[in-house]
Amino acid sequence: MKVNCVRSVATVIVLASVVSLVFGVAMRSWTPLLNGNVYAQTPTSDRPNILVIMGDDLGYSDIGSFGSEISTPNLDMLAKEGKILTNYHTNPVCSPARVSFLTGVDNHIGGIGTMYENIAPNQVGKPGYETYINDKVVTVAELLRDGGYDTLMSGKWHLSGKGWQNGTTPHDRGFEDVFVLLESGAQHFSGNPYYAGGHPEFLNNLTKVPRPDNGTYSNDMYTNIMLDKIKSHQGDGKPLFMYLSFQASHSPFQAPQEFIKKYEGVYDVGYDKIREQRFEKQKELGIWPADMKLPNRLPQTPAWDNLTADDKAYKAKVLEAHAGMIDNMDYNIGKVIQYLKDNGMYDNTLIMFTSDNGSSEPIDMKNMAATGITIEEANKFSAGFNNTVPNIGNADSLVNYGAWGAVAAVSPFSYFKTTQGEGGVRPPLVMKLPGANNQSKPDIVSALVQVNDMTPTFLEYAGVQPPGSTYNGHAVHAIMGKSLKPLLEGSVEIVHADDEPVAQEMFNNTAVWMGDWKAVKNNPPVSDGKWHLYNLTADIGENNDLASQHPDVLKKLMADYDKFAKDVGVVVPSGNIEAFQTVGQASD
């Protein structure tokens, strides 16, 4: 069906059984008390380095230690020497997840109650809806810098709203040595936009700069820059906080051909079979019980066997390009690991890898454009690319997968990026703790943890105290997450009690987790806009609604959500949502 006008992604999601339902995350207030004591300030010389590696839009099963066929030997090595956290929850899109990750505070409080790309008229100007990181929160980089760390960043930022908002760049917010892409993304071999009307900007500290090394792949560029920064700081006696934030595997799916070619023919079996194979591998790895059955996937997308030969060829090549991105990212992670080893820094470095959210945009890239872009302008932009099957993945192609691609990426979950389903909010998480480790396989941590927990975890390992209710003379919100250090080191089995609700919201799509339970409400067309109740221990695919069998549980979780929404200042969106636009033919 041709669309005669430009429509919002949040309203047009009729395109692919997709919807721009997104959410933010919140928790009960965190206190820096461990076994009744405030943890001690650690001498600078004894503190570990901290390397945070952020992938972009990876699904739960997109790396080897979580069941993937994609070659990720360096991440798999980190997993073998450390932990995989199989029940980690984040927000379903970039910037809300990143503000919570870097502050330990709910995104509605930190200024990104919604993304700038998706703000509704009634949210404009409301507290917490600045669409950029505000001064109500303190970043982990600010706290570590103040506590004696050198703080380095290379890669994607996406916390400065639409363009450069003064006081919101990473250099403003605690990173001393910075090279970043400010916006949500760009093409991977250049600084050009990846959607019609986009305007990527790059900063070196506080100076706008052209993207260096046009023609160099984004993973290579960010890694080389990070290595240069490490070299320039490693001799000054301070521990390092290193934030390497890749664009991969964010759309567009582009990668060096030598990495794409490694996957020729791999996806000819189709996304349904890949989903099955990844699930079986996860069971072999011990992530799921050996007798667990693969759940049905929701929402339904066309079965691979029902596609035409041409459609199969196209989609298989898109998946090859996607795999090449992740393979190349792992290759670059290996370069950083090797440098740390060669320079005697590896053993005393806490290394963490995750993704900001799960899977990629559930709409075809040809349907994406900025607000105010006409169909003609969008078509002119798209016409500049060669998306024939042999060319997919090259610098002059512009593709991603729609909802169909998440079928394999998030195995065995349902749903995808932008939704409250587990597929959109449950990415892989790998942690290698400081110190030597001779494990023969990963230690699997299955306790519920979430995005607000990461900042307090880094602070405790660094021996740096959280800010409390003030920072540099102005009021801030206390950290809401909980340090995972006791969980990671085996002194506790859970950090969030079985009767502790964990709630989140975006675009009026809502979810609450408590113990085994999940209450969730997603709007059409993904779901019906009503609350549903699932037991995730028995039903990881969110297939069997238990609301009628346990109305008391659902009632409690709904009440918990209402309290959360009031506490963090949720503004339910109404009116026409200003957003990325979708243009042209609907796509699955």
N, C-alpha and C positions, 0 to 999 in steps of 0.2 A: 504494500500500500504506500503510495507516495504521500509524504507529508507536505502540506502546502505552506506551512509557516514554520519558523524556528521554534522549537519547544524545549522546555526545561527537561533535563535528565531525570529530575525527580518526578516529573509528571508524565513523561513519555515512556516510561519503562515498559510500556506495552511492547516494546521492541524485543524482547528476547526472553520472555518470561523473566524479566529483570526488573529491578527497582532500585532506586537510589535510597535505600533505607540504610542508614548508617547509625553508629552509636558511639557514645562516650562511656567512660568507665568510672566507677567510684567505689569506695570502700569505707569501712569504719575508720575513725581517726587512728593514726598510728602513734605509738609512744616509744621513745627510745629506751624503754626498760626491758632488759633481758634478764630473766631469773631474778627480777626485783632490783637490778642494779643498772645504772647508766653505764654504757660501755666506756672503757678508758680511752683517753686520747693516746694514739699510738705515735711513737717517735717517727719523724719523717724518714729516717734511714731504714726503718724496718717495714715501711709500708709497701704493699705490692703495687706494681704498675697495674693499670686497668685498661684493657683493650675492648671496646664495644664495637661490634661489627653489625651494622643494620642492613639487612636486605630489604627489598622493596617489592611488595605484592607476591611473596612466595606462598604457595599453599602448604598445608600441613605435611604432605608427603613428597615435597619437591627436593629433598636432600636424602642421601643414601642412608643415614642413620635413622630416618623416618620412613624408609621403605622404597625410596625412589630408584629407578633404573638410571637416573642421571649420575654421572661420575662426579663425586664430591669427596675425594680421598682426604683432603685436608680437614674439612669439617668432620668427616668420619673419624679421623685421628683424634681431634679434640674431644669428640663424643666418647671414644674409647678410653681416653685418659681422664674423662670427667663425668658429667651428668647430662642426660637428656630429660627435660621437663616436659612431660607429655600432656599436661593439663593446664597449660599456660594460656591465659585469655587476654586479649588486647581489644582495641577499638577496630571497627571494620574499614576504616580509611586512614589515610596518611597523617594529616596534621593533628587531629584529635589524639591519635595514638602517641604521636611524638611529644606533644606537650605533656601528657601524663607520664610517659616514659622518662623524660628528662627532669621532671619536678616531683613526682610522687603524689600529685594532686589531681583531682578530677578535672577533665578538660573544660567543663562548664565554668569552673572557677578560674582556670588558667587562661581564659580568653577565647577558647575555640569551642564554644557550645555548638557551633556548626562551622563548616568550612566556608571560606569566603566565596568559593564557587557555588555554594548552595544555601545562601542566606535568604530567609523569607522576610517580607516587608515588616512584619510585626516583631521581628527579632533585631532589626537594625537599631543600634544605639543602646541596647539593653546590656546591663552588666554581665560579663562573661561571654558576650557575643561580639567582642571586638574583631574577631577572626584572626587575631595575631596574639602571640604570647604577651600577657599583661604583667603589671607590677604587683599583682596579688600573689604571685608565686616566685620561688627562687629555684634556679636550675642547679642540678648537680655539679655542673661545671663551675658556677659561681662559688659554690661551697667548697669544692675541691681546690680551686685556685686560692681561695682565702686560707685553706688549710695546708698549703704548701706544695700543691701539685702544679706541674706544667700541664696546661690543658690545650690539646691540639684537636683540630677537626678538619676533615676533608670529605666533601660529598654533598649530599642533598640536605637542605635545612627545612624548608616549607613551614616555617613558623612566623613569617613576617607578613602574612595577609596578602593583599593584592598589591604587589610591588614592594618597595622598600619603605617600611614604617620605621621612623626614627626610634631608636632605643630597643629595637626588636631583633637585630641581627645577632648571630652567634658571638661575634666579637663584643657586642654590648652585653651579652648575657653569659659571660664567664669564660669563653674560649679565647685564649690569648693569641693563638697562631692559627689562622683560618683561611681555607679556600672552600667556597661553597657555591652551589646552585641554590638561589633563594626560593624558587618556585617548585611546583609539584613535579616537574620533569622537563625534559628536552629530548631532542634526538640524541642518539648515543655516540655518533661519530662527529657531531658538530654541536654548536650552541643554538641551533634553529628550533623553533617551536614544534611540538608534536601534535598540535591541534590548531585549527583555524582561529586566528586572533590571539594566540599565545605570545607571550613576551618574556622568555627566560632571561634572567639576570644572574651574573656571577660576581662574587665579591672576593677580594683578597684583603682580609681584615676589614677595614671600613672603606675600601676603595673599589668602585665598580670597575671591572676589567672585562675585556673580551675573553671568551673561552679560549684557553691556550691549546695549542696542539690540535687544531682542527684536523680531523682524520684519525686521531688516536681514539680508540674505543674508551668509553666512559669508565669502565672498571679499571683499565690500565692507567688512565689519567689520574683518577682519584687515589689509586694505590701508590703510584710513583710520587705523587705530591705528599702523601702521608709519610712515606719512607724518608723523603727529604726532610720533613719536619721532625721526625724522630731523630734522625742523624744530627740535626742542629741543636737538639735539646738534651740528648741523652747524657752529656758530660757535665751538666751543671749541678749534679747532686740531688736533684729533686725527682720524686717519682712522677710517672707520666700517666695522664688520663687521655686516651686516644680514642676518638670517635670517628670511625670510618663508615661512612653512610653511603652505600651504593645506590645507583638508580635501578640496578637489575633486581628483579625481573619486571620492572614497570614497563608498560607500553611506551613506545613502540617496540616490538620484538625485533631487535637488530643485534647481530653478533658477528665477530670475525668468522669468515667462511670455514677456516680449519676446525673451528669448534662445532659449527653446525653440521659439517660433513660427518662427524663422528656418530651422528644419529640417523644417518640415511637408512630408511627402511624400518627403523625401530618402532615407529608409530603407525606403520601400515596395519597393524592388528587392531587399531582403533582405541578411542579413549575409554570405552567400556572395559575392554580387556586389560588395559593399563591400570585402570582403577582396581580391578580384581587382583592383578599381579602385585600391586603395591600393598594391598590389604594382606595378602598371604605372606609377603615379606615382613610386614609389621608383626604378624603373629610369630614368625620365626625369630624375630628380634626380641620378642617378649613384651611388646607394647600392649597387645591384646591377648586374652586367653586363646589357647590353641583351638578350642571348640566353638569360638564365636563365629556367627554367620555374617556375611557381608550384608549390611542393611540396604534397603531401597534408597535411592537418591532422590532428593527433592530440591527444586521443582524438576519435573520431568523435562528432559531434552531429547531430541530425536535419537533413537538407537543407531549406533554406528552402522549396523547391517542394513539399515533402511536408507542410507545416504547414496547418492549417485557416485559413480567412479570419480568424476571430476571433483565433487565436493570432498570425497575422501582424500584425494591427492592434495588438495589445497590445505585441508585441516591437518593432515599429517605433516606437511612442510611447516606450517605455523608452529606445531608442537616441537619440531626439530629445532627451529630458531629459538623457541623458548628454552629448550634444554641447553642449547649452546650458550645462552646468556648465563645460566646458572653454573654450568661447567667452567666458563671463563671466570666468573666471580670466585669460584673455589680456587682456581689456579692463582688468582691474585692474592687471595687470603694466604695461600701457601707461601708466597713471596714475603709477606709480612712475618709469618711464623718463622720462616728460615732466618730472616734478619734478626729476630729476637733471639733465636738459638745461637746464631753465630756470634752475637754480642753479649752472651751470658745473661740475657734478660728474660728468657722464656719461663724458667721455673718460677720466678717471682712475679709472674703476671697473671692476673685474673682475666680470662678471655671469655666473652659472651657473644653468641651469635643468635639473632632472631630476625623476624620480619615485622614491619610495622603493622601489617594486617594480612589476611589470608586471600590469596588468588588475585587475579587481575580484574580490570574493569569488565563488567558483564554486558557491555555493549560493544559493537563493532566500532573501530576507530573512525570509519568513514562517517559515522553519525555524531561525532564529537566536534563541538565548536564553542568558542567563547560567547558570552552574552552579547547580543546585538549584531552578530554575524548573519548575513543573509545567506539563503540557499546558494545563490550565485557565487558569493565569496567562498563559501565552504567547498563548493564543487571545484572552483578554480584551485584552491589549496590542494585538494585531493588529487587533482589531475596531474600534479607535478611529481607523482610517485609511480613507480613501476611495481605493481603487486602481482605480477605473473608468478606462477609457482616456482620456476627456476630462480627467480630473483628475490624471493622472500628471505628476509634477514639481512639483506645488503643495506648500505647506507641510504639508498634511494628507494627503499620500500617502506611502507608504513602500515603494519598490521598488528593485531593482537588477537586473542581469542575472545569470543563472547561468553555467554553463560556455559556453553558446551565445553569449553576448555577446563573449567573448574571441576568438571566431573572427575578427571584424573588428579588434578592438582591437590584437591582437598581430601582425597580418599582417606578414610571411609565415610566422611561427613557429608552432610547436605548443605546446600546453599553456597554462598560465595561472597566476595568483597561487596561492601555496601549493605549487607544484611546482618541481622542478629543471629543467623544460623551459625552453627559451630564452624562451618567451612569458611566463614568470613572473619571469625574472631579468634581462631585457634591455630596459630602458626607454629612451626618448630622452634624449639629453644634449646640451645646447647651451651653448657658452661664448663670451662676448665678452671679449676681452682688453683690458687697459688701453691707451689710445692710440687715435687716430683710425684708421679703416680704410675704404678706399674699394673694397672688393671688390664685384664684381657678382653673386657667388653664394657660398654657403657653401663653406668649405674642409672637405673630408671627411677625417676621421681614422679609419682603419679598424683601427688597432692595438688589441690586447686591453688594456683597462684595467678597473679594478674599484673597488668602493666604498671599500676601504681607501686608495686613492690620493688621495682628495679632500682629506683633512686636510693631508698633507704638501705638496700643491700650493698650498693657501691659505697655508700657513706660508712657503713659499719666496717667493711673490709678495709677502708682507708683510715679508720679511726677518727673520722670527722663528724662532729655533732650536727644534728639537724638544726634549723634556724629557730624553731618555736614559732611565736606569733609576731615577731618583728625581725626585720633585716635592714641594716643600714638606716635605721631610724624611721622606717615606715612599716605599717601593718602588712603582714602576709598571712596566708593560710597555712596552718600546720600540715606537715606531710600526712597523707591519708593511708599510704601503703604500709606494709610490714616488711622488715628485713627478712630475707630468705637465708641468711647465714646459718642460723641454727638448723634449718631444714636441710641445707646443703651439706652440713657437717655431721648430720645424723643425730643431733641431740633432741630433736622433736620430729614427729611424724607429720604434723600439719601446722600451718600458720594461720589458716582461716578455719575457725571452729565450724562444726557441722550445723550449728544453729545460727551462723553468722551470714546474713544476706549480703550479696555482692550485686549491685545494680548498675545499669547504664542505659543511656538514651541517645538517640539522634533522629531527627525528622519524625519524632513521635513514634518511632519504633523502639521497643523497650525489651529489656531482659533482666531477670534476676536469677542468680545462682545461689543455692544454699545446700551444702552437703551434696547428696546425689541428685537433688531436684533442680530443674530449670523451668521457670515460667517465662514465656516469650510471646510478644505480640509484634508481628510484621504486617505491614499494610499491603494491599493488592498492588500488582498482580502476583507477587510471590506467595502471599497468604491472604487471609480474609479480614485482617485488622482486629481479630479477637485474641484474647489471651488463651494460650495453650500451656499444658503442663506435661513435662517429660521427666522420666528417670534416666539420666544420662549413663548411669552405670549399666543398666539393662538395655538401653536404647540410644546408642551413640548417633544414630542416623535421624533422630527426632521424627520417628515414624508413627509412634503410638501415643496419642493424646490421652492422658490420664485425668483430665480435668473433672470429668463426671464421677470418677471413682474416688478422687481425693479432693473434694471441693474445699475442705478445711485448709489443706496445704496451699492451694491456689489462692484462697482468700488472704491468707497470711502474707504470701509473697507479693500479692498486689498491694497490700497495705504497706509492706516494706518499700515497695517501689514508690508509692505516693510520698512517703517520708523522705526518701532519697531525693526525689524530684524537687521537693520543697527546700531541702537543705542545700542543694547545689544550685538552685535557681533555674531549673529547666523552663524555657519559654516554648510552648508548643507552637510549631510553625503553622501559619495560616496565610491564605492569599497565594498569589503567583510567586513561586520560589525562583529567585534570581540564581541562575546556575549555569554550569556547562550546558550548552545547548545540544540537541540532537537534530540531525538534518537528514532528510532523504529516506531511503528505503530501510524499513525495520529489518533487524537481523536477529538470528538466534545466537 
